[in-house]
Amino acid sequence: MGTRTLWSYEVELTAELASASRSRGFVRRHLSVHGLAHLSDSVELVVSELATNAVLHAGTRFTVSLHAFEDTLLLEVEDGSWTGPCQAVFAEPGAVSGRGLSIVNLLSRDWGVDTQAGGGKSVWAEFELP
C-alpha cells in the first residue's frame, strides 16, 4: 500500500440495522465523487457485511472510514467490542447468516482485524485502485 493518503472520510453510526444502509450510501457517495463508482458494488457489499457485524455482535456505535492511497482503497469499520469476527468454515445451505466474512475475503484484496489500545477493534479491507 502506498504511504501517501490521497483522501479520507469517516462517519459515525449507531448500532441499529438502518446503519448498514447508511454505510453503503456513505461508500457510494465518496467513491462516486472520486470517479471510483466501478468499485462501488464490491465495497458496498463488504461495508454492509462489516457494519451488520458491528450492529449485531458489538452492539456499539461504530465508525466507517474510507482512505485512498496511491494504489489502495482502505475500508475500516471500528466498533467498541474487543471480540473479533469469526469466519464460519461452513454455512448450512438454508442459513441466513455465516457467510459475511467469506464474502469480505472473496471481494477484497486483503482484510484483517486490529485491536484498539483504548478498547474495541477495527476490521479493515483493502481494494486495489487502478
Contacts in CASP RR format, 6 or more apart in sequence:
PFRMAT RR
TARGET T0000
AUTHOR 0000-0000-0000
METHOD contacts of the structure
MODEL  1
MGTRTLWSYEVELTAELASASRSRGFVRRHLSVHGLAHLSDSVELVVSEL
ATNAVLHAGTRFTVSLHAFEDTLLLEVEDGSWTGPCQAVFAEPGAVSGRG
LSIVNLLSRDWGVDTQAGGGKSVWAEFELP
1 69 0 8 1.000
1 71 0 8 1.000
1 72 0 8 1.000
1 74 0 8 1.000
1 126 0 8 1.000
2 69 0 8 1.000
2 70 0 8 1.000
2 71 0 8 1.000
2 72 0 8 1.000
3 69 0 8 1.000
4 69 0 8 1.000
4 70 0 8 1.000
5 67 0 8 1.000
5 68 0 8 1.000
5 69 0 8 1.000
6 68 0 8 1.000
6 69 0 8 1.000
6 70 0 8 1.000
7 30 0 8 1.000
7 34 0 8 1.000
7 67 0 8 1.000
7 68 0 8 1.000
8 65 0 8 1.000
8 66 0 8 1.000
8 67 0 8 1.000
8 68 0 8 1.000
9 26 0 8 1.000
9 30 0 8 1.000
9 65 0 8 1.000
9 66 0 8 1.000
10 63 0 8 1.000
10 64 0 8 1.000
10 65 0 8 1.000
10 66 0 8 1.000
11 22 0 8 1.000
11 23 0 8 1.000
11 26 0 8 1.000
11 63 0 8 1.000
11 64 0 8 1.000
12 61 0 8 1.000
12 62 0 8 1.000
12 63 0 8 1.000
13 19 0 8 1.000
13 22 0 8 1.000
13 23 0 8 1.000
13 51 0 8 1.000
13 61 0 8 1.000
13 62 0 8 1.000
13 63 0 8 1.000
13 64 0 8 1.000
14 61 0 8 1.000
15 54 0 8 1.000
15 55 0 8 1.000
15 58 0 8 1.000
15 59 0 8 1.000
15 60 0 8 1.000
15 61 0 8 1.000
15 62 0 8 1.000
16 55 0 8 1.000
17 52 0 8 1.000
17 55 0 8 1.000
19 51 0 8 1.000
19 54 0 8 1.000
19 55 0 8 1.000
19 62 0 8 1.000
20 48 0 8 1.000
20 51 0 8 1.000
20 52 0 8 1.000
20 55 0 8 1.000
21 48 0 8 1.000
23 47 0 8 1.000
23 48 0 8 1.000
23 50 0 8 1.000
23 51 0 8 1.000
23 64 0 8 1.000
23 77 0 8 1.000
24 44 0 8 1.000
24 47 0 8 1.000
24 48 0 8 1.000
25 44 0 8 1.000
26 47 0 8 1.000
26 64 0 8 1.000
26 66 0 8 1.000
27 40 0 8 1.000
27 43 0 8 1.000
27 44 0 8 1.000
27 47 0 8 1.000
27 64 0 8 1.000
27 66 0 8 1.000
27 75 0 8 1.000
28 37 0 8 1.000
28 40 0 8 1.000
28 44 0 8 1.000
30 66 0 8 1.000
31 37 0 8 1.000
31 39 0 8 1.000
31 40 0 8 1.000
31 43 0 8 1.000
31 66 0 8 1.000
32 40 0 8 1.000
34 68 0 8 1.000
36 73 0 8 1.000
36 129 0 8 1.000
39 73 0 8 1.000
39 127 0 8 1.000
39 129 0 8 1.000
42 107 0 8 1.000
42 108 0 8 1.000
42 127 0 8 1.000
43 73 0 8 1.000
43 75 0 8 1.000
43 127 0 8 1.000
45 103 0 8 1.000
45 107 0 8 1.000
46 75 0 8 1.000
46 103 0 8 1.000
46 104 0 8 1.000
46 107 0 8 1.000
46 108 0 8 1.000
46 125 0 8 1.000
47 64 0 8 1.000
47 75 0 8 1.000
47 77 0 8 1.000
49 100 0 8 1.000
49 101 0 8 1.000
49 103 0 8 1.000
49 104 0 8 1.000
50 64 0 8 1.000
50 75 0 8 1.000
50 77 0 8 1.000
50 104 0 8 1.000
50 123 0 8 1.000
50 125 0 8 1.000
51 62 0 8 1.000
51 64 0 8 1.000
51 77 0 8 1.000
53 77 0 8 1.000
53 85 0 8 1.000
53 100 0 8 1.000
53 123 0 8 1.000
54 60 0 8 1.000
54 62 0 8 1.000
54 77 0 8 1.000
54 79 0 8 1.000
54 81 0 8 1.000
54 123 0 8 1.000
55 62 0 8 1.000
57 81 0 8 1.000
57 83 0 8 1.000
57 85 0 8 1.000
58 79 0 8 1.000
58 80 0 8 1.000
58 81 0 8 1.000
58 83 0 8 1.000
58 120 0 8 1.000
59 79 0 8 1.000
59 81 0 8 1.000
60 79 0 8 1.000
60 80 0 8 1.000
60 81 0 8 1.000
61 79 0 8 1.000
61 80 0 8 1.000
62 77 0 8 1.000
62 78 0 8 1.000
62 79 0 8 1.000
62 80 0 8 1.000
63 76 0 8 1.000
63 77 0 8 1.000
63 78 0 8 1.000
63 79 0 8 1.000
64 75 0 8 1.000
64 76 0 8 1.000
64 77 0 8 1.000
65 74 0 8 1.000
65 75 0 8 1.000
65 76 0 8 1.000
65 77 0 8 1.000
65 78 0 8 1.000
66 73 0 8 1.000
66 74 0 8 1.000
66 75 0 8 1.000
67 73 0 8 1.000
67 74 0 8 1.000
67 76 0 8 1.000
68 74 0 8 1.000
68 129 0 8 1.000
69 129 0 8 1.000
70 129 0 8 1.000
71 128 0 8 1.000
71 129 0 8 1.000
72 109 0 8 1.000
72 126 0 8 1.000
72 127 0 8 1.000
72 128 0 8 1.000
72 129 0 8 1.000
73 126 0 8 1.000
73 127 0 8 1.000
73 128 0 8 1.000
73 129 0 8 1.000
74 124 0 8 1.000
74 125 0 8 1.000
74 126 0 8 1.000
74 127 0 8 1.000
75 108 0 8 1.000
75 124 0 8 1.000
75 125 0 8 1.000
75 126 0 8 1.000
75 127 0 8 1.000
76 122 0 8 1.000
76 123 0 8 1.000
76 124 0 8 1.000
77 122 0 8 1.000
77 123 0 8 1.000
77 124 0 8 1.000
78 116 0 8 1.000
78 120 0 8 1.000
78 121 0 8 1.000
78 122 0 8 1.000
78 123 0 8 1.000
79 120 0 8 1.000
79 121 0 8 1.000
80 116 0 8 1.000
80 119 0 8 1.000
80 120 0 8 1.000
80 121 0 8 1.000
81 120 0 8 1.000
81 121 0 8 1.000
82 115 0 8 1.000
82 119 0 8 1.000
82 120 0 8 1.000
82 121 0 8 1.000
83 121 0 8 1.000
84 113 0 8 1.000
84 121 0 8 1.000
84 123 0 8 1.000
85 101 0 8 1.000
85 113 0 8 1.000
85 123 0 8 1.000
86 101 0 8 1.000
87 101 0 8 1.000
87 102 0 8 1.000
87 105 0 8 1.000
88 98 0 8 1.000
88 99 0 8 1.000
88 101 0 8 1.000
88 102 0 8 1.000
91 97 0 8 1.000
91 98 0 8 1.000
91 99 0 8 1.000
91 102 0 8 1.000
101 111 0 8 1.000
104 111 0 8 1.000
104 125 0 8 1.000
105 111 0 8 1.000
107 125 0 8 1.000
107 127 0 8 1.000
108 125 0 8 1.000
108 126 0 8 1.000
108 127 0 8 1.000
109 126 0 8 1.000
109 127 0 8 1.000
109 128 0 8 1.000
110 125 0 8 1.000
110 126 0 8 1.000
111 123 0 8 1.000
111 124 0 8 1.000
111 125 0 8 1.000
111 126 0 8 1.000
112 123 0 8 1.000
112 124 0 8 1.000
112 125 0 8 1.000
113 121 0 8 1.000
113 122 0 8 1.000
113 123 0 8 1.000
113 124 0 8 1.000
114 121 0 8 1.000
114 122 0 8 1.000
114 124 0 8 1.000
115 121 0 8 1.000
116 122 0 8 1.000
END
